[in-house]
Amino acid sequence: MSDYKVWPVGQLPKEFQRPELDQIKEKGYEWNDPRDVVEIFEKKVAEFAGAKYGIAVDSCSHALFLALQYVKRHLPKEEGTSVKKLGGIGTHGGVWKKIQEVKTVPCPTIKIPKYTYVSVPMQIKHAGFEYQFKDIKWNGVYQLKPFNIFDGATRWTRGMYKGGLHCLSFQIKKRVPIGRGGMILTDSLREANYLRKIRYDGRDLDIPYMNDDFEYMGWHYYMTPEDAARGILLMDEIPSENEDTGGWENYSDLSEKVIFNE
């Protein structure tokens, strides 16, 4: 991490500070920069799940959104040529020129269970895709087909990662109830590096802010160090093997909702 001044406008009085950062130090976790705590949590979750990398964000909904941004960026392109008229009016004058064009293949429609949380089709729409509800019975995790993206909000058990971009939730009703938070698991370093930047306004946290050229347009979806520390504390108290906390039977039929039929 680059040098980071934790309290740029003065030290917050101890009684107003959240306790989690001190609590994990008391338990033997070592950190200097508070942002190191987020990395500790990411590595801890990734190891638990069986993935190589974890990217902590502020909610599972935003984890899905960012995963969709990654696949959208890497949709296949198709090249072709067209003939265009440059200059001139009507049929007279001007120059005809062959133009090389690169077009993105139209975004595929994403198929999701009709029994899921309301934010899922909303995030799909916000990401620039269309969705189609399917009558899918699921528990713990399901795929956003045809993409290798998985909504695993209600599953928390050792070795749960099976590949792709697997999104987790740390909402208050989940096994690791931070209160708010999410994570994207992946085995791809390229995916991880891109997602780490776009979750935090396109920033590279290894570069001082004033020197960063901001490689990508990003979003303000990062997890705070205090929330990451709370996640670490909770993980240390939670069993490794757990039943799923939800499935299709826990959600209403979104295909019947007015908002999704306009």
N, C-alpha and C positions, 0 to 999 in steps of 0.2 A: 504494500500500500504506500501511496505517497504520504508525505507529512500532513498531518491533519490536526487542526486546533479544535479540540472538543468544545470548549466554551469561548467562542470568539468575542462575546460581549460580556464576559465575566463569569466566574464560577457560580453555578447554581447552588444555592444552599443545600446541604446534605439532606435535610428533611423533605425537600421537594424532588429529590432524585429518586428514580426507580431503583429498587434494590437488587435487581437480577444480576447486573454486571459484577457487583461485589460478591454476590452469592456464589457465582460460578468460580471466582477466584478462591473462595473459601473451600470449594470442593476440589481444588487442585488444577483447574483449567488456567492456563497461562495466556495472557494477551497484553499487548501494549496499546495498540490502536483499537478503539471500540469496534471498528469495522472488521477487525480480525475475528471477532466473535461470530459474525455472520458466516465467515468462511469455515470456522470450526463446526458450526451447526450444519452447514451444507455437506461437509465431509462426513459428519456423523450420520446424517440421514442417508447419504449415498451408500455408505458402507453397510448400513442396516438393510437397505432395500436391495443391494446387490448391483448397484449402478456405479459407473466410474465418476460421474459428476452430478452435482446438484446446484440449482440456481434458485436461490430464495427470493420470493416476491411477496407482495402484500395481500394476496388472496389467490385462491384456486381459480376463480373466474379470470383474473388477469394472467395467471399461468397459461390457461387455455388460449387466451387472446394472443399472448406473445408467441406461443407455439404455432398458432395459425399464421402469425406474421412471418415466422421463419419459413414455413412451407410455401407461403404465398410468394416470398422473395425468390424461392428456388423452383417455382413452377417451370416446366419445360418451355422453351421458346421455339418458334418456327420461323424460318427465314423464307423470304420470297421477294419478288420484284413487282413493281407496278410502274406504269407510265403516267407522268404528270406533266401538265402544261405550266410553264413558268413564265409569267408576264403575258401581255397581249390582251385584247378584248374580243369576246365572241370567238369567231372562227378565224380571225385574221391576226397575224403577227404572233409573237411569243415563241418560246423554245420548248420543244418537247424533250423530256429527259427521263431516262430510265432510273428509277429510284430503288435502292436496296432497302428493304424493310425487314425489321425484326419484330415479330408480334408475339405476345404472350398467349399461350393456349388458354382458351376460356376457362375460368375457374370452375372446377367440378362442384356439383351440389353435394353437401355433406349430409350423410345419413346418420341420424341420432335416434335414440329411444324416445318415444313420445312421453314416457314416464321418466322424467329427469328434472333437475333443478332449473328454474326459470331463466337463470342467467346464461345457461349454455347456448340456447339458440340466439340470445341477444348478443353474446360475444362473437358468435359466428357471423351475425349480420354486421356488427361493428367492424369486424376484420375484413369485410368486403366479399363475403361468400353468401351463398344461399343454403338453406337447410331443408331437409325433408324428414318428417317424423316417420318412424317405423315402429311396428309393434314388436319390440325386443324385450325379452325378459332378462334382466341382468342383476347381479349382486356384486358390490364392491368396486368393480371397474368395468368400463366398456370403451369401445373404440369409436372415434369420430371418422367413420369410413368416408372416402377411401384413403385417408391419410393415416400415417403411423403415429397418431396422437391418441392418448388414452386419458380418460377422466377417471382417476383413481381416488376420488375425494373420500370415499367411505371405506377404503381398505388400508389397514395398517398392520402388517405382519412381516417378519423377517423374510427377505428374499422375494418380496412382492414385485420387484421390477423384472419385466420380461422383454424389455426392448422398447425402442421408439422414444417419443417425447411423452413421458408419463407424468401427469399433473396430480399434485397432492393438495390436501386442505388441512389447515390448522385452526379451523373455525371452532367455536366453543363446544359444539356437539360432537367433535371428532375425537379420535383416540389421543391425539396430542393437542389439547385444547388451549392453545396460546390465546385464543380469542379472535384473532384475525391473522391470516398469513397463508402462504402457499409455497410450492416449490415445483420445479420442473426437473425431472431426472432424465439423464441421457448417457449414452456411452460414447458420444461423439464430441471430441474436443472442439471441432469447428462450430457445432451447434451451441456448445456451452459458451464459447468466447463471444459469439454474436448475441446470445440471449443475455449475458451478463451486462453487455453494453446497453442494449436497448431497454432493459428494465430500469436503468438509471439515467435517463435523458441522453443516451448515446455516449455517456462518459466512460473513459478508461481510468479506473481508480488507481492504477499504477503510475499515472501521470498527474502532476500538479494541475489543478483546475485552470490556472492562467496559461498553461502550456498545451492544453488539450485542444486538438483540432476537431473533435467530435465527429468521428467517422460515420456515424449513422444518426438518422432521426430516431428519437426514442420516446419513452414514456416514463412517467414518474411513479413507478410501481415497485420500488425497492422495499425490502424488509429492514426495520430498524434493528440496531444492535441489541436493544433491550428486549425486543420480541424474540430475537434469535437466542438470547441467553435464557429466556423463559422456556423456549423449546428444548434447550439442552437439559435444563433442570427437570422438565416433565419427562423427557425420554429416559432419563436415568431411573425413573420410578415406574415405568410402564412395562408390562410383560412383552416378551419378544413375539409371542404368538397370540393373535387376537381374532375374534370373529368380526366379520364385516359389520359396520354400523348402519348400513343402508343398502337399498336396492330398489328395483322398480316399484315394489309395493309401497314404498314410503313417499311416493310422489304422485301428484295429480296428472291427469292426461292433458298435456299442453296443447295437443292438436285441437282441443275443444275450446281453447281460450280465444276470446275475441281478438286480442292484440296480435295473435299469430295467424289470423285469418283475414286481415285487412288488405 
